[in-house]
């Protein structure tokens, strides 16, 4: 998947599908919907997500969204955003201990979701910086090295720019950027953006 792939964990199906529609409008791709902790852990194990939007309240079971957030932080090392109607101090204090990228309060507007994602992904990229020498060393190890243009796009992917933002930066079509991204994934033998980040870090 060449777009950012987002997993939605939300126990209200109507809200989950509304969120999916909003993300599609914002140039993101939804790799799955999970309505409870068991589904969430199953989707996470498939390792298709680049980012998780996670409801704090997930029904009446023992595991809630914050418990899932702890698993994401400890095991999967993915950026995630809490989505919640809870703003009390106790919930906020628990949430902070799992190091989310943001805490989005319901109800929210599409432009607020967009800003939250932009800030979250930008912050995550700055927490995992890579310089040009790192990328050149990484490229030299590939069986089929990236072209100069693919290297430019790789740097933009690692900066967590969307396909649309990369296209605007390089004055190219979104489809052309999508082709570059797919080629990069193929040459680097990865299936997604966060897997690509891990490969470069390695």
URQUIPE-V490625 format. One record per residue. RES is the residue in one small letter. SS is DSSP state (hx for helix, st for strand, lp for the rest). BURIAL is + if it has 16 or more other ideal C-beta (glycine too) atoms within 10 Angstrom, else -. Layout:
RES_SS_BURIAL / RES_SS_BURIAL
This chain:
x_lp_+ / x_lp_+ / x_lp_+ / x_lp_+ / x_st_+ / x_st_+ / x_st_+ / x_st_+ / x_st_+ / x_lp_+ / x_lp_+ / x_lp_- / x_hx_- / x_hx_- / x_hx_- / x_hx_+ / x_hx_- / x_hx_- / x_hx_+ / x_hx_+ / x_hx_- / x_hx_+ / x_hx_+ / x_hx_- / x_hx_- / x_lp_+ / x_lp_+ / x_lp_+ / x_st_+ / x_st_+ / x_st_+ / x_st_+ / x_st_+ / x_st_+ / x_lp_+ / x_lp_+ / x_hx_+ / x_hx_- / x_hx_+ / x_hx_+ / x_hx_+ / x_hx_- / x_hx_+ / x_hx_+ / x_hx_- / x_lp_- / x_lp_- / x_lp_+ / x_lp_+ / x_lp_+ / x_st_+ / x_st_+ / x_st_+ / x_st_+ / x_st_+ / x_lp_+ / x_lp_+ / x_lp_+ / x_lp_- / x_lp_- / x_lp_- / x_lp_- / x_lp_+ / x_lp_+ / x_hx_+ / x_hx_+ / x_hx_+ / x_hx_+ / x_hx_+ / x_hx_+ / x_hx_- / x_hx_+ / x_hx_+ / x_hx_- / x_hx_- / x_hx_- / x_lp_- / x_lp_+ / x_st_+ / x_st_+ / x_st_+ / x_st_+ / x_st_+ / x_st_+ / x_lp_- / x_lp_+ / x_lp_- / x_lp_- / x_hx_- / x_hx_- / x_hx_+ / x_hx_- / x_hx_- / x_hx_+ / x_hx_+ / x_hx_- / x_lp_- / x_lp_+ / x_lp_- / x_lp_+ / x_lp_+ / x_st_+ / x_st_+ / x_st_+ / x_st_- / x_lp_- / x_lp_- / x_lp_- / x_lp_- / x_hx_- / x_hx_- / x_hx_- / x_hx_+ / x_hx_+ / x_hx_- / x_hx_+ / x_hx_+ / x_hx_- / x_hx_- / x_hx_+ / x_hx_+ / x_hx_- / x_hx_- / x_hx_+ / x_hx_+ / x_hx_- / x_hx_- / x_lp_- / x_lp_- / x_lp_+ / x_lp_- / x_hx_- / x_hx_- / x_hx_- / x_hx_+ / x_hx_- / x_hx_- / x_hx_+ / x_hx_+ / x_hx_- / x_lp_- / x_lp_- / x_lp_- / x_lp_- / x_lp_- / x_lp_+ / x_lp_- / x_hx_- / x_hx_- / x_hx_+ / x_hx_+ / x_hx_+ / x_hx_+ / x_hx_+ / x_hx_- / x_hx_+ / x_hx_+ / x_hx_+ / x_lp_+ / x_lp_+ / x_lp_+ / x_lp_+ / x_hx_+ / x_hx_- / x_hx_+ / x_hx_+ / x_hx_+ / x_hx_- / x_hx_- / x_hx_- / x_lp_- / x_lp_- / x_lp_- / x_hx_+ / x_hx_- / x_hx_- / x_hx_+ / x_hx_+ / x_hx_- / x_hx_+ / x_hx_+ / x_hx_- / x_hx_+ / x_hx_+ / x_hx_+ / x_hx_- / x_hx_+ / x_hx_+ / x_lp_- / x_lp_+ / x_lp_- / x_lp_+ / x_hx_+ / x_hx_+ / x_hx_+ / x_hx_+ / x_hx_+ / x_hx_- / x_hx_- / x_hx_+ / x_hx_- / x_lp_-
